[in-house]
Amino acid sequence: MERLISMKHFVQGLILAMQFLTRIPIPIACPWERQSIKGALSSFGIVGLIIGGILALTLSITDTVFPEWMSALLIVTLWVFLTGGLHLDGLMDVADAVGSNAPLEKKLVIMKDPQVGSFAVLTAIFHLVWKVAFIYGFLTYPDMELQLLLFCVILIPACSRLIPLFLLYYVPVMKQEGLAYQWKQHISVREVFIGTAIVFIYTLLYPYMFLIFLSYFVYFFFIRIWILKNFKGINGDILGASIEGGELWGLFILWMYTWFVMG
């Protein structure tokens, strides 16, 4: 019976994680309680695998139908659509705050401001353009195996959604309020371990993916230092920005492997 209850909470948590991290419609109400929140945190990697799976399936279809540039643009468009631009909005808010060179308290005010500044616009443009460029480069690279690309397209969103787990566990929150604070109240090493283990098991399907998986520990090391230097802690916007940064990081690492190892 206890195992059934635990599985119930995990499923409820997965649904909660899908509802918070994506815009995929799931019309099921799940209780916002301790065990379901813990289940949601443990499911961050699974949500990433689901997002990546949708992208990979779409890419496998469009690769034989559309020219490479159109497939790349379509995949990035779908990538943003699946999350409703939620994490991209966090990236833009953080870009405006950092670009202001203001004191910490002023940065917090800027992040809450609904108006979009020039730093946010430029960051979003270059971020999305680089995503399109990387995917287009993979599609046009003669030695790139489509199977490897599809496996990595699934992996990258999953690894990127592990970063908020590590940040929630290892970095303090900026204020004792907000969604990031609520998540942090329920996270423990157990949720971090389960979420990471799920993604790690997936990497065993294709040997080269383990290198990308390991690279995210490097990414976490540097982004943690950067966050503590600029903000002294985390909030929802920073967690969203860390996901977007993680996705670009994964594409960059795959590009490095493609051109310097496969090439």
MARLOVO-410560 format. One record per residue: residue in one letter; x, y, z of N, C-alpha, C in turn. Coordinates in pm, 1 decimal. Each point is the difference from the previous one (the first is absolute). Example, Ala and Ser with C-alpha at 12.3 -4.5 7.8 and 13.67 -1.06 7.14 Angstrom:
# residues 2
REC  code       n.X       n.Y       n.Z      ca.X      ca.Y      ca.Z       c.X       c.Y       c.Z
REC     A    1319.0    -569.0     780.0     -89.0     119.0       0.0      90.0     120.0       0.0
REC     S     -35.0     105.0     -72.0      82.0     119.0       6.0     -77.0     109.0      73.0
//
This chain:
# residues 263
REC  code       n.X       n.Y       n.Z      ca.X      ca.Y      ca.Z       c.X       c.Y       c.Z
REC     M      83.6    -121.2       0.0     -83.6     121.2       0.0      87.1     126.3       0.0
REC     E     108.4      -5.0      78.7      88.9     117.4       6.9      63.7      27.6    -134.7
REC     R      36.5    -108.2     -71.7      59.1      18.2    -132.4    -100.2      59.5     -97.4
REC     L    -126.4     -42.5      11.1    -104.1      53.9     -86.8     -20.1     148.6      25.7
REC     I       4.7      38.7     127.9     -15.5     141.6      36.2     117.7      80.1     -55.1
REC     S     123.0     -54.9      11.9     117.8      69.3     -50.7      -8.4      17.6    -151.2
REC     M     -45.2    -105.9     -70.7     -14.7       9.1    -144.1    -106.1     104.0     -36.4
REC     K    -106.4       4.6      77.4    -105.5      99.2     -23.4      56.1     141.8      10.8
REC     H      79.2      23.6     104.6      59.5     132.3      18.8      98.1      33.2    -111.8
REC     F      73.5    -103.5     -46.7      95.4      24.5    -108.2     -72.7      38.0    -128.3
REC     V    -109.8     -70.3     -30.2     -78.4      31.5    -120.0     -60.9     139.4      12.4
REC     Q     -53.1      31.3     117.6     -53.2     134.5      22.2     110.1     103.8     -16.1
REC     G     119.1     -32.3      48.7     112.2      91.7     -13.5      40.4      20.1    -144.6
REC     L      -1.1    -108.2     -77.4      32.3      11.3    -142.3     -99.2      91.7     -70.7
REC     I    -126.1     -14.5      33.4    -101.9      86.8     -60.0      23.3     145.6      40.7
REC     L      30.6      22.0     128.9      29.9     135.8      46.0     120.4      57.7     -74.0
REC     A     104.0     -81.1     -15.1     120.7      46.1     -69.9     -31.3      34.1    -145.0
REC     M     -82.5     -82.1     -65.5     -39.6      28.2    -138.2     -77.0     131.0      -7.6
REC     Q     -87.2      23.5      97.0     -81.7     121.6      -0.9      82.7     124.9      27.4
REC     F     107.7     -13.2      80.9      82.0     116.3      33.6     110.0      25.4    -102.5
REC     L      53.1    -104.8     -60.4     115.4      15.0     -88.3     -35.5       1.5    -148.1
REC     T    -124.8     -33.1     -33.4     -41.2       0.4    -139.7    -135.7      66.4     -13.6
REC     R     -40.7      16.1    -125.5    -134.8      49.8     -28.2     -82.1    -109.7     -68.8
REC     I      42.4    -124.8      17.9     -77.0    -112.8     -50.2    -125.0     -12.9      85.8
REC     P    -119.1       7.8     -59.9    -123.2       0.5      80.7     -25.4    -134.0      68.3
REC     I      -3.3       1.1     132.2     -33.3    -119.0      79.1    -109.2      41.3      98.5
REC     P    -126.3     -20.9     -34.3    -112.3      47.9      83.1     -27.1     -89.4     120.7
REC     I     102.5     -18.9      81.8     -13.9     -81.0     121.6      47.5      83.5     117.5
REC     A     -83.1      11.4     101.1      37.0      76.8     118.8      73.1     -90.5      98.2
REC     C     121.3      38.4      36.8      78.8     -76.2      96.1      22.8      84.2     124.8
REC     P      -2.4     -62.7     117.4      16.5      76.3     124.6     140.8      57.7      12.5
REC     W       5.9     123.8      44.7     129.3      64.6      25.2      37.2     -30.6     144.4
REC     E      56.2    -119.2      19.7      36.8     -44.6     133.7     140.4     -58.0      -1.9
REC     R      52.1     -27.6     118.2     141.5     -34.6      15.4      42.9    -114.6     -91.2
REC     Q     -68.8    -111.5       3.7      43.5    -116.9     -75.6     -11.8      19.5    -150.8
REC     S    -105.1      67.6     -43.4     -15.2      22.7    -144.2     103.4     100.4     -50.7
REC     I      34.7      98.3      82.7     104.4      95.7     -38.9     134.5     -71.4     -12.3
REC     K      29.2     -89.1      95.1     122.3     -78.2      -8.5       0.3     -87.2    -125.5
REC     G    -116.8     -56.7     -32.8     -10.7     -78.0    -122.6      23.8      85.3    -123.5
REC     A     -47.9     124.6       5.3      21.4      91.9    -112.7     148.2      29.5     -18.6
REC     L      70.1      25.9     109.4     143.3      27.9      -8.5      76.1    -119.6     -56.4
REC     S     -37.5    -119.4      42.1      65.2    -120.8     -50.9     -28.6     -21.7    -147.6
REC     S    -106.7      63.4     -50.8     -45.0     -22.6    -138.1      52.3     103.6     -98.8
REC     F      80.2      95.2      45.5      48.4     104.6     -91.0      70.3     -60.7    -122.1
REC     G      84.0    -101.5      24.1      70.8     -63.1    -110.9     -94.5     -70.3     -96.1
REC     I    -105.0     -62.1      53.5     -97.8     -68.6     -85.0     -71.0      99.5     -90.4
REC     V     -35.5     115.4      55.8     -63.6     104.2     -81.0      91.3      40.6    -114.7
REC     G     128.7      13.5      29.1      95.7      32.5    -105.4       6.6    -107.5    -105.9
REC     L      -5.3    -126.7      40.9       1.3    -110.5     -96.7    -124.6       2.2     -87.6
REC     I    -113.6      35.7      58.9    -124.9       8.9     -77.2       8.9     112.2    -103.0
REC     I      47.6     117.0      44.2      17.3     112.1     -92.9      96.4     -38.7    -112.0
REC     G     113.3     -57.9      37.7      97.5     -41.8     -99.5     -55.0    -106.3     -93.8
REC     G     -81.3     -89.8      52.3     -60.6    -103.4     -83.4     -90.9      58.4    -106.1
REC     I     -76.9     100.9      37.9     -88.6      67.0     -97.1      82.6      70.4    -107.0
REC     L     107.6      64.9      43.1      87.9      68.4     -95.5      66.5     -99.7     -94.4
REC     A      49.1    -110.9      55.6      68.5    -100.0     -81.9     -95.4     -63.3    -100.7
REC     L    -121.7     -29.7      43.1     -99.2     -58.1     -91.3     -31.4      96.6    -113.4
REC     T     -16.8     125.6      35.6     -27.6     101.7    -102.4     116.7      13.8     -96.6
REC     L     120.8      -0.6      55.6     119.9      14.6     -83.7      15.4    -118.5     -95.1
REC     S     -29.4    -119.5      46.9      12.5    -118.5     -84.7     -97.6       4.5    -117.3
REC     I    -114.3      66.4      20.2    -100.1      12.0    -107.0      36.6     112.7     -96.1
REC     T      33.2     116.0      55.1      26.8     116.8     -84.2     130.0     -13.7     -77.8
REC     D      93.8     -81.7      51.4     129.6     -14.5     -67.3     -14.3     -56.4    -141.0
REC     T    -105.2     -75.8     -23.3     -21.2     -59.7    -132.4    -101.8      77.9     -83.2
REC     V     -56.4     105.4      57.5    -107.2      74.8     -67.8      43.1     141.3     -36.9
REC     F      65.9      68.6      95.0      34.3     140.0     -18.5     150.7      17.5     -20.2
REC     P      41.7     111.9     -58.2     143.9      31.0      -5.1      54.6      19.2     141.3
REC     E     131.2     -14.2      12.6      61.1       0.8     134.1     -28.0     127.5      77.5
REC     W       6.5     116.3     -67.3     -19.8     125.8      71.4    -142.4       9.1      56.4
REC     M     -96.6     -52.9     -73.8    -138.3       5.0      46.8     -22.1     -98.0     115.8
REC     S      64.4    -117.2      -8.0     -10.3     -96.5     110.1      58.4      58.4     128.0
REC     A     115.3      66.0     -11.9      63.9      59.7     117.3     -88.3     107.3      62.1
REC     L     -57.8      85.6     -84.3     -86.1     106.8      49.8    -126.9     -57.7      63.2
REC     L     -54.4    -104.4     -60.4    -120.3     -62.5      53.3      25.1     -63.2     136.2
REC     I     114.0     -65.9      15.4      31.9     -64.9     127.1      14.5     102.7     111.8
REC     V      70.0     110.0     -27.3      17.5     103.0     103.1    -133.6      67.2      32.3
REC     T     -84.2      20.6    -101.4    -133.0      56.2      23.8     -82.1     -91.4      91.1
REC     L       3.1    -130.6     -30.3     -71.4     -96.9      83.1      58.5      -5.0     140.0
REC     W     130.7      12.4       9.0      70.7      -0.3     128.6     -54.6     111.2      90.7
REC     V     -16.4     118.0     -56.8     -53.2     113.1      76.8    -148.1     -22.2      30.3
REC     F     -73.5     -51.9     -97.7    -144.1     -20.5      16.1     -30.8     -98.8     113.1
REC     L      78.8    -105.8      11.1     -26.5    -102.5     100.9      11.1      53.9     142.2
REC     T      83.9     100.9      19.9      15.3      60.5     132.7     -73.5     132.5      12.0
REC     G     -65.6      41.7    -106.8     -70.7     127.2       3.4      91.6     119.3      16.5
REC     G     127.5     -18.2     -30.2      95.5     110.5      17.4      26.6      32.1     145.8
REC     L     -42.0     -89.4      90.4      12.4      26.5     143.6     145.9      19.4      42.1
REC     H      86.3     -92.2     -41.9     141.8       9.4      38.3      69.3     112.7     -77.1
REC     L     -43.5      22.5    -122.0      55.6     109.4     -80.0     -31.5     134.2      65.0
REC     D    -118.9      11.5      58.0     -36.4     121.8      72.4      93.9      22.4     118.4
REC     G      33.9    -108.2      70.7      95.6      11.5     110.8     136.2      44.5     -47.7
REC     L      43.5     -55.6    -113.9     128.6      40.4     -57.4       0.2     148.5     -34.0
REC     M    -108.8      48.0     -56.4      -8.6     140.4     -38.2       0.7      90.9     123.2
REC     D     -72.3     -38.8     104.2      -1.7      79.9     123.5     139.2       6.4      62.2
REC     V      68.1    -113.5       1.8     135.2      -3.2      56.9      95.6      84.6     -83.9
REC     A     -16.3      -4.8    -132.7      86.1      79.1     -88.1     -17.3     149.7      25.9
REC     D    -122.9      43.1      16.9     -24.2     141.3      30.4      63.2      38.8     133.8
REC     A     -12.6     -88.6      99.1      53.9      29.8     132.5     152.1       9.1      -3.4
REC     V      64.7     -95.5     -64.4     146.1      -0.6      -7.2      50.3     115.8     -85.6
REC     G     -70.6      25.9    -109.3      41.2     108.1     -89.0      -9.4     137.8      61.8
REC     S     -80.9      12.6     104.2     -17.4     130.7      64.6     121.0      42.2      82.2
REC     N      83.5     -98.8      41.9     114.4      27.6      88.3     -42.3      71.3     127.5
REC     A    -124.2     -24.6      43.3     -55.3      66.4     117.8      31.4     -81.9     125.9
REC     P     -17.9      61.4     118.2      13.9     -76.4     124.8    -102.1    -114.2       5.0
REC     L      21.0     -93.7      91.2     -81.4    -120.7       6.2    -148.8      29.9      15.0
REC     E     -35.7      89.5      89.7    -142.3      30.0      22.9     -65.1      56.3    -126.0
REC     K      73.6      82.0     -74.4     -51.3      55.5    -124.5     -16.4    -110.1    -104.4
REC     K      90.1     -96.3       0.7     -12.3    -111.7     -92.4    -129.1     -77.5      24.4
REC     L     -34.4     -17.7     125.9    -123.9     -71.1      33.3    -121.7      75.0     -52.2
REC     V       3.9     130.9      12.0    -110.2      82.9     -50.7     -10.8     -13.4    -151.4
REC     I     113.7       2.8     -67.8       1.8     -11.1    -146.7     -56.8    -134.3     -43.8
REC     M      35.9    -108.5      71.6     -49.2    -132.9     -37.2    -151.8     -10.4      14.4
REC     K     -57.0      73.5      93.7    -145.0      -3.0      20.1     -74.4      93.5     -95.2
REC     D      71.9      91.9     -62.1     -61.5      96.6     -91.6     -52.0     -72.0    -124.8
REC     P    -128.9      14.2     -32.9     -55.4     -67.7    -118.2      50.1      58.1    -132.3
REC     Q      55.9     119.2       3.9      51.8      60.1    -122.4     129.8     -69.1     -42.5
REC     V      17.4      -9.9    -131.8     116.9     -68.9     -56.0     103.0     103.2     -44.7
REC     G     122.9     -18.5      44.3     106.4      92.2     -36.7      80.8     -48.9    -118.5
REC     S      92.8      82.3     -43.9      80.7     -32.8    -118.1      89.1    -121.2      23.3
REC     F      53.3     -15.4     122.5      85.1    -115.9      29.0     -79.4    -129.4     -12.7
REC     A    -124.5       2.4      44.1     -85.8    -118.5      -9.4     -25.7     -37.3    -145.7
REC     V     -31.8      99.3     -81.1     -29.7     -25.0    -141.8     121.9     -56.6     -71.6
REC     L     115.7      62.8      20.5     122.0     -46.4     -66.3      38.3    -141.1      44.9
REC     T     -13.8     -25.7     129.7      33.1    -132.6      51.4     -90.5    -106.3     -60.7
REC     A    -130.2      27.5      -5.8     -94.9     -96.3     -57.1      29.8     -26.1    -146.9
REC     I      28.6     105.9     -73.1      27.9     -15.3    -144.1     122.8     -86.7     -22.5
REC     F     111.7      35.9      65.2     122.7     -76.2     -20.5     -12.9    -143.4      53.0
REC     H     -70.2     -16.9     110.2     -19.6    -132.6      57.2     -72.7     -91.5     -98.7
REC     L    -109.1      47.4     -56.5     -78.6     -80.8     -93.4      73.7     -20.4    -132.6
REC     V      69.1     103.4     -46.2      75.6     -12.4    -124.7     110.1    -105.3      14.4
REC     W      67.9      -0.4     113.3     104.9     -99.6      21.4     -58.0    -140.9       6.7
REC     K    -116.6     -14.7      58.9     -64.2    -132.0       2.1     -29.1     -48.6    -142.5
REC     V     -57.4      89.0     -79.5     -29.2     -35.3    -139.7     128.6     -33.8     -73.9
REC     A     103.9      80.9      21.9     126.9     -21.1     -69.8      62.1    -135.0      35.2
REC     F      -2.2     -35.9     127.5      56.3    -128.7      41.5     -75.7    -116.0     -64.5
REC     I    -132.6       4.2       7.4     -78.6    -110.2     -54.7      17.5      -8.0    -151.7
REC     Y       1.7     115.2     -65.9      23.5       0.5    -144.3     137.3     -59.0     -32.2
REC     G      98.5      34.8      81.1     133.8     -53.9     -20.7       3.7    -151.3      14.3
REC     F     -72.7     -53.6      98.1      -4.3    -145.4      17.4     -66.9     -67.6    -119.7
REC     L    -108.2      61.2     -48.1     -75.1     -59.8    -110.3      78.8       0.6    -131.0
REC     T      88.5      96.2     -15.6      75.2      12.3    -125.1     140.3     -60.4       9.1
REC     Y      42.3     -40.6     120.7     133.4     -58.1      15.4      -0.8    -140.9     -58.8
REC     P      86.8     -28.7     -96.9      -7.9    -127.6     -74.0      22.2    -124.0      84.9
REC     D      81.5       9.8     106.2      32.3    -118.9      80.1     -90.9     -16.6     122.4
REC     M     -96.4      89.0      17.5     -89.2      -9.9     114.8    -101.6    -112.5     -20.3
REC     E      -4.0     -92.3      95.5     -99.9    -106.0      -4.2    -132.7      55.9      50.6
REC     L    -106.3     -21.3     -75.5    -131.2      49.2      41.8     -41.5     -63.3     132.9
REC     Q      35.1    -126.8      19.8     -36.0     -68.0     124.3      65.1      68.2     120.2
REC     L     129.1      32.3     -12.2      69.7      69.4     108.4     -64.1     134.3      27.1
REC     L     -32.3      74.6    -106.4     -62.1     130.8      16.7    -132.8     -11.7      73.0
REC     L     -82.3     -97.9     -38.3    -131.2     -16.7      62.3      14.2     -37.6     147.6
REC     F      93.8     -89.0      31.3      23.5     -37.6     139.5      42.3     121.1      82.8
REC     C      86.3      84.6     -57.4      50.2     117.5      71.9    -107.1     107.9      12.8
REC     V     -87.3      11.2     -99.0    -110.5      96.1       7.8     -92.9     -37.0     114.6
REC     I     -10.6    -127.9      30.0     -78.7     -44.1     115.6      75.2      27.6     129.8
REC     L     130.6     -22.5      -1.9      80.7      13.3     121.6      15.4     143.4      47.0
REC     I      22.4      92.0     -91.5      34.5     137.6      37.2    -109.2      68.6      83.5
REC     P    -128.7      -5.6     -38.0    -101.6      60.4      87.2      -7.0     -67.2     136.9
REC     A      29.4    -131.3       4.5      -4.6     -71.3     127.7     112.0      46.7      93.1
REC     C     123.5       3.4     -51.3     113.3      46.8      81.1     -20.4     144.7      43.9
REC     S     -56.0      81.2     -88.2     -21.1     141.8      31.5     -96.7      17.7     116.3
REC     R     -94.1     -92.6      14.8     -98.0      10.0     109.0      49.0     -64.3     129.3
REC     L     118.2     -58.8      -4.4      64.9     -43.0     123.9      70.3     116.4      68.2
REC     I      39.7      99.6     -78.3      73.1     114.4      56.8     -80.7      71.6     108.5
REC     P    -130.8      28.3     -20.4     -76.2      61.8     108.5      -2.6     -84.5     127.4
REC     L       1.4    -133.5     -14.2       4.0     -86.1     119.3     127.1      25.8      80.1
REC     F     113.8       2.8     -67.8     127.4      22.6      68.0       6.8     141.6      58.0
REC     L     -53.9      96.7     -73.6       0.6     137.5      51.3     -89.6      12.4     123.5
REC     L    -116.3     -63.7      -4.5     -90.3       5.6     115.1      62.9     -63.8     123.4
REC     Y      79.4    -102.2     -22.4      59.9     -70.0     114.6     125.9      69.4      52.0
REC     Y      80.3      55.6     -91.0     130.6      50.6      39.5       9.8     152.2      11.6
REC     V    -100.7      73.1     -46.9       7.4     146.6      -0.5    -117.5      55.6      79.0
REC     P      22.4     100.9      84.1    -111.5      58.6      75.8     -95.3      78.2     -89.6
REC     V    -123.2      15.9      45.9     -95.7      82.6     -73.0      22.0     146.0      37.7
REC     M     -38.1      88.7     -90.3      21.8     142.0      22.7     -97.5      55.6     103.3
REC     K    -124.9     -50.4      -2.3    -100.8      46.7      94.2     -81.6    -117.4      51.0
REC     Q     -51.7      12.9     120.5     -80.3    -106.0      60.5    -144.5       6.0     -50.6
REC     E     -13.7       0.4    -130.0    -132.6       4.9     -62.0      14.6     -42.8    -145.4
REC     G    -111.9     -27.2     -63.3       3.5     -35.2    -141.4      10.2    -150.4     -22.2
REC     L     -11.4     -38.1    -126.7      -1.3    -141.8     -36.4     132.8     -68.6      29.6
REC     A     111.5      67.9     -26.3     131.7     -59.9      25.7      14.8     -32.9     148.4
REC     Y     -48.8      88.4      85.8       6.6     -23.6     144.6     -84.1    -121.4      38.3
REC     Q    -119.2     -13.0     -59.8     -86.2    -114.0      29.8      62.7    -131.8     -45.9
REC     W      61.9       2.2    -120.4      68.9    -119.8     -47.3     113.3     -36.4      96.1
REC     K      77.0     100.3      40.4     118.3     -26.3      83.6     -38.6     -58.6     136.2
REC     Q    -117.5      35.2      49.8     -44.7     -50.8     129.0     -20.1    -151.2      -1.2
REC     H     -15.9     -56.5    -120.2     -33.0    -142.6      -8.3     109.4     -83.9     -65.3
REC     I     108.8      61.5     -40.0     103.6     -77.3     -69.3     100.0     -58.1      99.6
REC     S      44.9    -120.2     -30.1     103.2     -64.8      78.5      92.5     -73.2     -96.6
REC     V     103.5     -61.7      53.8      93.6     -72.2     -85.8     -70.7    -114.9     -72.1
REC     R    -108.1     -51.3      58.2     -74.1    -110.1     -62.6     -57.5      42.4    -134.2
REC     E     -62.9     117.2      -6.4     -59.8      47.9    -125.2     107.8      27.9    -104.7
REC     V     111.8      56.6      44.1     110.7      26.6     -92.8      54.3    -130.6     -55.3
REC     F      15.9     -99.5      86.9      54.0    -129.6     -43.2     -94.5     -70.6     -96.6
REC     I    -128.7      -3.8      31.0     -96.6     -69.6     -85.7      -6.7      67.1    -136.9
REC     G     -11.3     132.6      -0.9      -7.5      72.6    -126.5     123.2     -22.7     -85.4
REC     T     117.5       2.7      63.5     125.7     -19.3     -74.0      13.7    -144.3     -47.9
REC     A     -40.0     -95.1      84.2      13.2    -141.8     -35.5     -85.3     -34.4    -121.7
REC     I    -119.2      57.4      -8.9     -88.6     -27.7    -113.5      65.9      42.1    -130.3
REC     V      58.4     119.1      -0.7      65.7      49.6    -122.1     127.2     -79.5     -28.1
REC     F      73.9     -34.5     105.7     122.3     -79.4     -17.9     -31.2    -133.7     -66.5
REC     I    -104.1     -66.9      41.9     -37.9    -128.7     -59.1     -27.3      16.3    -149.2
REC     Y     -62.9     112.0     -37.0     -26.6      23.9    -142.5     130.2      11.3     -79.4
REC     T     103.4      57.8      58.6     126.1      18.2     -73.1      65.2    -133.3     -35.7
REC     L     -36.0    -106.1      68.6      59.9    -130.8     -26.8     -44.1     -56.3    -134.3
REC     L    -103.1      59.1     -60.3     -48.2     -48.1    -129.1      96.5      32.1    -113.3
REC     Y      81.4     103.9      19.6      92.1      41.2    -106.5     126.7      52.9      67.5
REC     P     114.6     -65.4     -17.3     120.5      31.5      77.4      40.6     147.0      -2.6
REC     Y      -9.7      65.6    -114.8      47.4     137.4     -11.4     -81.1      98.1      85.2
REC     M    -122.9     -37.8      32.7     -84.5      91.0      77.4      52.6      20.1     141.2
REC     F      77.6     -95.9      49.7      54.6      12.9     134.7      93.8     119.3      10.3
REC     L      69.1      32.4    -108.3      88.4     116.3      -1.2     -79.1     129.1      16.3
REC     I    -113.2       7.2     -69.1     -86.7     117.7      13.6     -53.9       8.2     142.3
REC     F     -42.2    -113.3      53.3     -50.9      -6.7     137.5     103.4      53.9      98.6
REC     L     124.5     -45.4     -12.2     106.4      45.5      89.5      27.7     149.1     -15.1
REC     S     -13.8      51.6    -122.2      30.5     140.8     -24.4     -91.9      91.7      80.7
REC     Y    -117.6     -47.9      36.8     -93.3      84.5      75.1      46.6      25.4     142.9
REC     F      86.6     -84.1      51.7      57.8      28.0     130.9      96.1     118.4      -9.8
REC     V      67.1      13.0    -113.4      84.5     117.2     -25.1     -87.1     124.6     -10.1
REC     Y    -109.0     -12.3     -75.5     -93.3     111.9     -14.7     -53.7      43.9     135.8
REC     F     -40.2     -96.1      82.5     -52.8      33.6     133.1     105.8      69.8      84.4
REC     F     123.3     -47.0      -6.1     108.2      59.5      78.7      14.4     148.7     -31.9
REC     F       0.3      34.0    -128.4      21.3     139.9     -38.6    -125.2      85.6      20.0
REC     I    -117.7     -56.4     -27.5    -119.9      83.1      14.2     -28.0      26.9     147.8
REC     R      35.0     -92.6      85.9     -16.5      23.2     144.5      87.7     116.1      45.2
REC     I     125.0       0.7     -44.1      90.4     110.5      34.9     -55.7     131.5     -53.0
REC     W     -47.6      -1.1    -124.5     -52.5     121.8     -62.3    -122.8      50.9      72.9
REC     I     -88.5     -87.8      39.7    -122.4      39.4      70.7      33.7      60.5     135.4
REC     L      88.1     -64.2      73.7      36.5      50.2     132.1      70.2     135.4      -9.9
REC     K      78.3      19.0    -104.0      70.4     127.1     -17.9     -96.4     112.9     -34.5
REC     N     -97.8     -28.2     -85.2     -87.6     105.9     -48.8    -129.6      17.0      79.0
REC     F     -48.7    -107.8      63.1    -130.8       7.8      66.3      -0.8     -51.2     143.7
REC     K     104.5     -66.8      43.4      10.2     -55.0     135.7    -100.0    -112.0      27.3
REC     G     -83.2     -33.3     -96.7     -99.0    -104.3      20.5     -84.0     -19.3    -125.9
REC     I    -104.2     -81.7      12.1     -83.7     -32.9    -115.8    -144.2      44.7      20.9
REC     N     -69.4      15.5    -112.2    -145.4      16.4      -0.7     -53.9     -71.1    -124.6
REC     G    -128.6      14.4     -26.0     -59.6     -69.3    -113.3      60.4      39.7    -133.6
REC     D      27.6     129.0     -17.2      59.0      46.5    -126.4     137.7     -61.5     -23.1
REC     I      79.3      -7.4     104.3     134.5     -54.8     -13.7      -5.6    -149.4     -31.1
REC     L     -93.1     -70.2      60.5     -15.6    -142.3     -30.4     -40.2     -18.9    -146.6
REC     G     -90.9      83.7     -48.1     -39.2      -7.3    -140.8     115.9      30.4     -92.7
REC     A      78.1     102.5      36.1     116.5      35.6     -81.2     103.0    -112.6      -1.1
REC     S      12.2     -70.9     112.2      97.1    -110.2       6.5     -40.1    -114.0     -93.0
REC     I    -129.9     -19.9     -18.7     -47.4    -103.5     -93.0      32.3      39.8    -143.2
REC     E     -31.0     124.0     -35.4      29.9      46.7    -136.3     149.8      -4.1     -27.0
REC     G      77.9      43.7      96.9     145.2      -5.6     -15.6      49.4    -142.9     -12.8
REC     G     -62.1     -90.3      75.4      38.1    -140.1      -7.2     -27.9     -61.2    -136.1
REC     E    -110.9      39.1     -61.2     -32.4     -52.8    -132.6     101.5      47.2    -104.2
REC     L      37.1     126.9       8.5     100.4      51.1     -93.1     136.1     -64.5      26.9
REC     W      30.0     -23.0     126.4     125.0     -65.7      37.1       5.9    -140.6     -61.0
REC     G    -108.7     -75.5      10.9      -2.1    -134.8     -55.1      20.9      -1.9    -149.8
REC     L     -63.5      94.0     -70.1      18.8       9.6    -144.8     144.5      35.6     -34.0
REC     F      59.0      88.0      79.5     139.4      39.1     -21.8      94.2    -118.5      20.4
REC     I     -21.9     -78.1     105.4      85.2    -116.4      26.6     -14.4    -102.4    -112.2
REC     L    -122.1     -20.2     -47.7     -20.5     -92.3    -111.6      71.1      50.6    -125.2
REC     W      -3.0     129.7     -21.7      71.2      59.5    -114.0     150.7     -22.0      13.6
REC     M      52.0      20.2     121.4     143.5     -22.5      24.4      38.1    -144.9     -32.0
REC     Y     -83.2     -92.1      44.2      27.3    -139.9     -26.4      -7.1     -29.6    -150.3
REC     T    -100.0      58.7     -66.0     -19.6     -24.9    -142.6     118.4      46.7     -83.1
REC     W      47.2     120.6      27.0     102.7      59.5     -84.3     142.3     -38.9      38.3
REC     F      24.0     -27.3     128.6     137.5     -26.3      42.8      27.9    -146.9      28.3
REC     V    -103.9     -80.7      17.1      19.6    -143.2      21.6     -41.3     -79.1    -122.9
REC     M    -124.0      18.7     -42.8     -46.1     -69.1    -120.6      70.1      50.7    -124.8
REC     G      33.1     133.5       2.3      65.0      57.5    -117.7     145.6     -39.8     -10.5
//
